[in-house]
Amino acid sequence: MADGTALFPTDARDKLTLRLQNAVNGFVDGPRAAVENADRVLEEAITDLTRTLTERRRALRTTWQPHTAEPTPGPGEPTAAEATPPAPPPTGDTEQLRLALQDYRETAERLLRL
């Protein structure tokens, strides 16, 4: 990715790799415990990766989608959507959009190579 953000940080990857190797090494002495440990490693890896990707997507969206907070209407007040017609989507600066698309592509390609 352009900013160098890894999909899976090296230290977290190394710790999970070590835990998985320990599970494999413990198979002979405790097959069930080894498989249960491997299951926990995989679950943690999936959770960490999902969190990282969700945060990355959120960060990418902020580069091209302006955040407009709409006030919460009081009881009986019309919502912003009811009070005014919808505005056209923001166009954004073409260079900013190009960079956002490049980051999306790099992130998706990195994910697809896992």
C-alpha positions as CSV (number, residue, x, y, z in Angstrom):
1,M,0.0,0.0,0.0
2,A,1.1,3.5,-0.6
3,D,1.5,4.4,3.0
4,G,3.3,1.2,3.9
5,T,0.5,-0.1,6.1
6,A,0.8,-3.9,6.3
7,L,-2.3,-6.0,6.2
8,F,-0.8,-8.1,8.9
9,P,1.8,-6.5,11.1
10,T,5.1,-8.5,11.2
11,D,5.2,-8.9,15.0
12,A,1.6,-10.2,15.2
13,R,2.3,-12.5,12.3
14,D,5.5,-13.8,14.0
15,K,3.7,-14.5,17.3
16,L,0.8,-16.3,15.6
17,T,3.3,-18.4,13.5
18,L,5.2,-19.4,16.7
19,R,1.9,-20.4,18.4
20,L,0.9,-22.4,15.4
21,Q,4.3,-24.1,15.3
22,N,4.0,-24.9,19.0
23,A,0.5,-26.5,18.3
24,V,2.0,-28.6,15.5
25,N,4.9,-29.7,17.7
26,G,2.6,-30.7,20.5
27,F,0.5,-33.0,18.4
28,V,2.2,-36.2,19.4
29,D,1.7,-35.5,23.2
30,G,-1.8,-34.1,22.9
31,P,-3.5,-34.3,19.5
32,R,-6.8,-32.7,20.6
33,A,-5.1,-29.9,22.4
34,A,-2.8,-29.3,19.4
35,V,-5.8,-29.0,17.1
36,E,-7.7,-26.7,19.6
37,N,-4.6,-24.5,19.8
38,A,-4.4,-24.3,16.0
39,D,-8.1,-23.4,15.9
40,R,-7.5,-20.5,18.3
41,V,-4.6,-19.3,16.3
42,L,-6.6,-19.3,13.1
43,E,-9.5,-17.6,14.8
44,E,-7.2,-14.8,16.1
45,A,-5.6,-14.4,12.7
46,I,-9.0,-14.0,11.0
47,T,-10.1,-11.5,13.7
48,D,-7.0,-9.4,13.5
49,L,-7.0,-9.4,9.7
50,T,-10.7,-8.4,9.6
51,R,-10.1,-5.6,12.0
52,T,-7.1,-4.4,10.0
53,L,-9.0,-4.4,6.8
54,T,-12.0,-2.7,8.3
55,E,-9.8,0.1,9.6
56,R,-8.0,0.4,6.3
57,R,-11.2,0.7,4.4
58,R,-12.5,3.3,6.8
59,A,-9.2,5.3,6.3
60,L,-9.5,5.0,2.5
61,R,-13.1,6.2,2.5
62,T,-12.1,9.3,4.4
63,T,-9.7,10.3,1.5
64,W,-12.5,10.6,-1.0
65,Q,-15.8,10.8,0.8
66,P,-16.4,13.9,2.8
67,H,-17.9,13.2,6.2
68,T,-21.0,15.3,6.8
69,A,-22.6,14.9,10.2
70,E,-26.4,15.3,10.1
71,P,-28.0,16.6,13.2
72,T,-30.4,14.2,14.9
73,P,-33.9,15.6,14.5
74,G,-36.1,16.1,17.5
75,P,-39.4,14.4,17.9
76,G,-41.8,15.5,15.1
77,E,-39.0,17.2,13.1
78,P,-38.3,16.1,9.6
79,T,-35.0,14.3,8.9
80,A,-32.5,16.1,6.7
81,A,-33.4,13.7,3.9
82,E,-37.1,14.7,4.3
83,A,-36.5,18.4,4.6
84,T,-34.3,18.9,1.5
85,P,-33.9,17.0,-1.7
86,P,-30.8,14.8,-1.9
87,A,-27.6,16.5,-3.0
88,P,-25.6,15.0,-5.8
89,P,-22.7,12.9,-4.6
90,P,-19.5,14.8,-4.1
91,T,-17.2,14.7,-7.1
92,G,-13.9,15.3,-5.3
93,D,-10.6,16.2,-6.8
94,T,-9.6,13.9,-9.7
95,E,-6.1,13.5,-8.4
96,Q,-7.4,12.7,-4.9
97,L,-9.7,10.1,-6.4
98,R,-6.9,8.6,-8.5
99,L,-4.8,8.2,-5.4
100,A,-7.7,6.6,-3.5
101,L,-8.3,4.2,-6.4
102,Q,-4.6,3.3,-6.4
103,D,-4.8,2.6,-2.6
104,Y,-7.9,0.5,-3.0
105,R,-6.3,-1.5,-5.8
106,E,-3.1,-2.1,-3.8
107,T,-5.0,-3.2,-0.7
108,A,-7.3,-5.6,-2.7
109,E,-4.4,-7.1,-4.6
110,R,-2.5,-7.6,-1.4
111,L,-5.5,-9.3,0.1
112,L,-6.0,-11.5,-2.9
113,R,-2.3,-12.7,-2.7
114,L,-2.7,-14.0,0.8
